[in-house]
Amino acid sequence: MPQGLFIGATRYGAGIRLAFGYHRHLFGRTAAAAFAQVFRAAFDELAAIGRETPPAR
């Protein structure tokens, strides 16, 4: 986990809620945006499990 990045996860009923935060002096906007892109790609891959066709990147 990069220094300055916070990820919180809580269970909410049958789902899960995620919260993200960062300290701008330790984890800048560029790094946060790059992390968000990587996270979104990983999320899309996980969401595609069980589908016949994975989403395009």
C-alpha positions as CSV (number, residue, x, y, z in Angstrom):
1,M,0.0,0.0,0.0
2,P,1.5,3.4,-1.0
3,Q,2.2,5.7,1.9
4,G,-0.5,8.4,2.1
5,L,-3.3,6.3,0.7
6,F,-6.3,5.1,2.7
7,I,-8.8,2.4,1.6
8,G,-11.6,1.5,3.9
9,A,-14.1,-1.3,3.3
10,T,-17.3,-2.0,5.2
11,R,-20.0,-4.6,4.7
12,Y,-23.4,-3.1,4.1
13,G,-26.2,-5.7,3.9
14,A,-25.3,-8.0,1.0
15,G,-22.8,-5.5,-0.5
16,I,-19.6,-3.9,0.4
17,R,-18.8,-0.2,0.5
18,L,-15.4,1.2,-0.2
19,A,-13.9,4.5,0.7
20,F,-10.7,6.0,-0.6
21,G,-8.7,8.9,0.6
22,Y,-5.2,10.2,0.3
23,H,-2.9,12.8,1.9
24,R,-2.0,15.2,-0.9
25,H,1.5,15.8,0.5
26,L,2.4,12.1,0.6
27,F,0.3,10.7,-2.4
28,G,-0.3,13.4,-5.0
29,R,-3.1,13.8,-7.4
30,T,-1.2,12.2,-10.3
31,A,-0.5,9.1,-8.2
32,A,-4.1,9.0,-6.9
33,A,-5.4,9.1,-10.5
34,A,-3.0,6.4,-11.6
35,F,-4.1,4.2,-8.7
36,A,-7.8,4.8,-9.5
37,Q,-7.2,3.5,-13.1
38,V,-5.5,0.4,-11.8
39,F,-8.2,-0.2,-9.2
40,R,-11.0,0.2,-11.8
41,A,-9.3,-2.2,-14.2
42,A,-9.0,-4.8,-11.4
43,F,-12.6,-4.2,-10.3
44,D,-13.8,-4.7,-13.9
45,E,-11.9,-8.0,-14.1
46,L,-13.4,-9.2,-10.9
47,A,-16.9,-8.2,-11.9
48,A,-16.4,-10.1,-15.2
49,I,-15.8,-13.4,-13.4
50,G,-18.5,-15.8,-14.5
51,R,-19.4,-13.8,-17.6
52,E,-18.6,-15.2,-21.0
53,T,-16.9,-12.1,-22.4
54,P,-14.6,-10.0,-20.2
55,P,-15.0,-6.2,-20.6
56,A,-12.7,-4.4,-23.1
57,R,-9.9,-2.3,-21.7
